[in-house]
Amino acid sequence: PSGTAASRGSEAQRERVLSVEEWLRKWSAGATGFHKEHRHPLLQKHLDLLVDGRNGLRIFFPLCGKAVDMKWLADMGHSVVGVDVSEQALKEFFADQCLPYCEEPVPGISGAKKLQVCLLHFVGKFDGVWDRGALVAVNPCDRQRSVNLLGCCFSLMHPVTLFFTIFFPGPPFYVPESEVKSLFGKYQCEIKCLQKVNDFSDKHKQWGLDYFLEVMYLIKFVA
């Protein structure tokens, strides 16, 4: 699309908000076309950039859903923490992966729960992040705050590698490429676009789209 059309698409969504209840209804109704049944090919292709020859990394999955990549990385010996608004999504992950888990409240966060197994547990710091579509799922009005939360955490840690993919033109929200640098520009980091993939399919036609690109970025935060 032209730059003008892309700009109009971004502005049109600026005031749009998806509530937590709407996301929960999507999981309840099985309207989770955004979920990938298999390991993400871009993560597989570029994994060496994240791991960099290291073992036992601590990796964070924001808005993880039931991403199968969590189990894949855990099987490699890495510690994985996934966070999502949907308890159903997390329980489906454990069921799909045949993993027993224990459940307990999260201290200091009302209503929050921790679902934990020996392979996937909370840790004090992270070495890397895999964000597959989380940024496009955040309401535009909350987008900078979401990035700031990551930035505040990383500023207290050693250097961290962030992998993330965004979708053009969404859904649910359009994130222009120019905004990627704007969102992360206040932090000491290197931003690189690794790959753009045309992932258009019949599923996207049903969503009312006429094109669908998945764009993968590598961001290295410097402590």
matplotlib code that plots the C-alpha trace (Angstrom):
import matplotlib.pyplot as plt

x = [0.0, 1.1, 2.5, -0.6, -2.9, -0.8, -0.9, -4.7, -5.0, -2.9, -4.8, -8.2, -7.2, -5.7, -8.8, -9.9, -9.7, -10.1, -11.2, -9.9, -13.4, -13.2, -9.9, -11.3, -14.4, -12.1, -10.4, -13.7, -15.2, -12.1, -11.6, -7.8, -6.7, -3.6, -2.3, 0.3, 0.1, 3.8, 7.0, 7.5, 9.7, 11.2, 12.2, 13.7, 15.7, 17.1, 17.4, 21.2, 21.0, 19.1, 21.0, 24.4, 26.0, 24.7, 22.9, 20.2, 18.8, 15.9, 13.4, 10.2, 7.0, 4.7, 1.0, 2.1, -1.2, -0.4, 2.7, 4.3, 7.7, 7.7, 7.9, 10.5, 12.8, 12.3, 13.2, 16.5, 17.2, 16.1, 13.9, 10.7, 8.1, 4.9, 2.3, -1.2, -4.5, -6.3, -6.1, -7.8, -4.9, -2.3, -4.3, -4.7, -0.9, -0.3, -3.0, -1.7, 1.9, 0.8, 2.5, 1.3, 1.4, 0.7, -1.4, -0.8, -1.5, 1.0, 1.9, 1.0, -1.2, -4.9, -6.5, -3.2, -2.2, 1.0, 0.8, 4.1, 6.0, 9.6, 10.5, 8.7, 9.2, 9.6, 13.1, 14.6, 15.9, 15.7, 18.3, 15.8, 12.3, 10.2, 7.2, 5.2, 2.3, 2.1, 2.8, 0.0, -2.4, -1.8, -4.3, -2.6, -3.2, -1.3, 1.5, 4.2, 3.4, 3.8, 7.2, 8.2, 7.5, 9.9, 12.4, 12.2, 12.9, 15.7, 17.4, 18.0, 19.5, 22.4, 22.1, 18.9, 18.0, 14.4, 12.9, 9.5, 7.2, 4.5, 1.8, 0.9, -1.9, -2.6, -4.8, -6.0, -4.0, -1.8, 1.7, 3.6, 7.2, 8.1, 6.5, 8.8, 11.8, 9.7, 8.6, 12.0, 14.0, 14.4, 16.4, 19.9, 19.3, 20.1, 17.1, 17.4, 14.7, 15.7, 13.1, 9.8, 7.6, 4.5, 2.2, -1.1, -3.6, -7.3, -7.6, -6.6, -9.0, -11.8, -10.5, -11.2, -7.5, -5.9, -2.3, -0.5, 3.2, 5.0, 8.0, 10.6, 12.8, 15.9, 16.5, 19.5, 19.2, 22.4, 22.6]
y = [0.0, 3.6, 5.5, 7.7, 4.8, 3.2, 6.4, 6.6, 3.0, 3.8, 6.9, 5.2, 2.7, 5.2, 5.4, 1.8, -0.4, -4.1, -5.0, -7.9, -9.4, -9.4, -11.3, -13.8, -14.3, -15.1, -17.8, -19.1, -19.2, -20.8, -17.7, -18.0, -17.9, -16.0, -19.2, -21.2, -25.0, -25.5, -23.8, -20.4, -20.7, -17.2, -18.1, -21.3, -19.6, -16.9, -18.7, -18.5, -14.8, -15.1, -18.0, -16.9, -20.2, -19.9, -22.5, -22.2, -18.8, -17.2, -16.2, -14.2, -14.6, -11.6, -12.4, -15.9, -17.6, -21.3, -20.9, -24.2, -22.5, -22.3, -26.1, -26.3, -23.8, -25.5, -28.8, -27.2, -26.5, -22.9, -21.4, -19.9, -17.5, -16.8, -14.3, -13.9, -12.3, -15.6, -18.4, -20.7, -20.1, -21.1, -24.2, -25.3, -25.0, -27.4, -29.8, -29.7, -30.3, -33.0, -31.1, -31.3, -28.0, -26.4, -23.3, -20.5, -16.8, -14.2, -12.1, -8.4, -8.8, -9.3, -12.1, -13.1, -16.8, -18.6, -21.9, -23.6, -26.8, -27.7, -26.7, -23.3, -21.2, -17.6, -16.1, -12.9, -11.7, -12.5, -13.0, -12.7, -12.1, -13.7, -11.4, -13.0, -10.5, -9.2, -5.6, -5.6, -7.0, -4.1, -1.2, 1.7, 4.0, 1.5, 0.7, 3.0, 2.0, -1.6, -0.9, 1.2, -1.7, -3.9, -1.0, -0.5, -4.2, -4.4, -1.3, -3.2, -6.3, -7.3, -6.9, -8.5, -9.6, -9.1, -10.8, -9.7, -9.9, -7.4, -8.0, -5.6, -4.4, -6.2, -7.6, -6.5, -3.3, -1.7, -0.9, 1.2, 0.4, 4.0, 3.5, 0.6, 3.0, 5.6, 3.2, 1.9, 5.0, 6.3, 3.2, 2.2, -0.4, -1.6, -2.1, -4.3, -5.7, -9.3, -10.4, -9.7, -12.7, -12.7, -15.0, -14.2, -17.1, -17.9, -17.3, -13.7, -13.3, -14.3, -11.6, -9.1, -8.5, -8.4, -8.7, -10.0, -9.5, -10.7, -8.6, -9.8, -7.4, -8.0, -5.5, -5.6, -3.7, -2.5, -2.5]
z = [0.0, -0.5, 2.4, 2.5, 2.7, 5.4, 7.4, 7.1, 8.3, 11.4, 12.2, 11.8, 14.5, 16.9, 19.1, 18.7, 21.8, 22.3, 25.9, 27.9, 27.7, 23.9, 24.0, 26.5, 24.2, 21.3, 23.2, 24.5, 21.0, 19.5, 17.3, 17.5, 13.9, 15.1, 16.8, 15.0, 15.4, 14.6, 15.6, 14.1, 11.0, 11.5, 15.1, 13.9, 11.1, 13.3, 16.6, 16.6, 16.9, 20.1, 21.6, 20.4, 21.5, 25.1, 27.2, 29.8, 28.7, 30.4, 27.7, 28.1, 25.9, 26.2, 25.4, 24.7, 24.1, 23.8, 21.6, 21.0, 20.8, 24.6, 24.9, 22.1, 23.8, 27.2, 25.7, 24.7, 28.3, 28.4, 31.1, 29.7, 31.1, 29.2, 30.2, 28.8, 29.8, 29.0, 31.6, 29.1, 26.6, 29.2, 30.3, 26.7, 26.3, 29.2, 27.9, 24.3, 25.5, 28.0, 30.8, 34.5, 36.3, 39.7, 40.2, 42.7, 43.1, 42.1, 45.2, 44.8, 41.7, 42.5, 40.4, 38.7, 38.7, 38.1, 36.3, 36.6, 35.7, 36.2, 32.7, 32.7, 35.7, 36.9, 37.1, 38.2, 34.9, 31.1, 28.4, 25.5, 24.5, 21.7, 20.9, 18.1, 17.4, 20.9, 19.9, 17.3, 19.9, 22.3, 22.0, 20.3, 23.3, 25.5, 23.0, 24.3, 27.9, 27.0, 25.4, 28.4, 30.8, 28.8, 28.7, 32.5, 33.1, 30.6, 32.0, 35.3, 33.5, 31.4, 27.6, 26.3, 22.8, 21.7, 18.7, 17.6, 14.5, 13.5, 10.9, 8.0, 8.0, 11.3, 12.8, 15.2, 15.0, 12.3, 13.5, 10.9, 10.5, 11.4, 14.8, 15.7, 15.9, 17.5, 20.3, 21.1, 20.2, 23.8, 24.8, 24.2, 21.6, 18.1, 15.8, 12.7, 10.3, 9.7, 7.2, 5.6, 4.6, 2.5, 4.5, 2.8, 2.8, 2.4, 6.2, 5.7, 2.8, 5.3, 7.6, 4.8, 4.0, 0.5, 1.7, 4.8, 5.6, 8.7, 9.5, 12.0, 13.9, 16.1, 18.9, 21.2, 24.4, 26.0, 29.8]

ax = plt.figure().add_subplot(projection="3d")
ax.plot(x, y, z, "-o")
ax.set_aspect("equal")
plt.show()
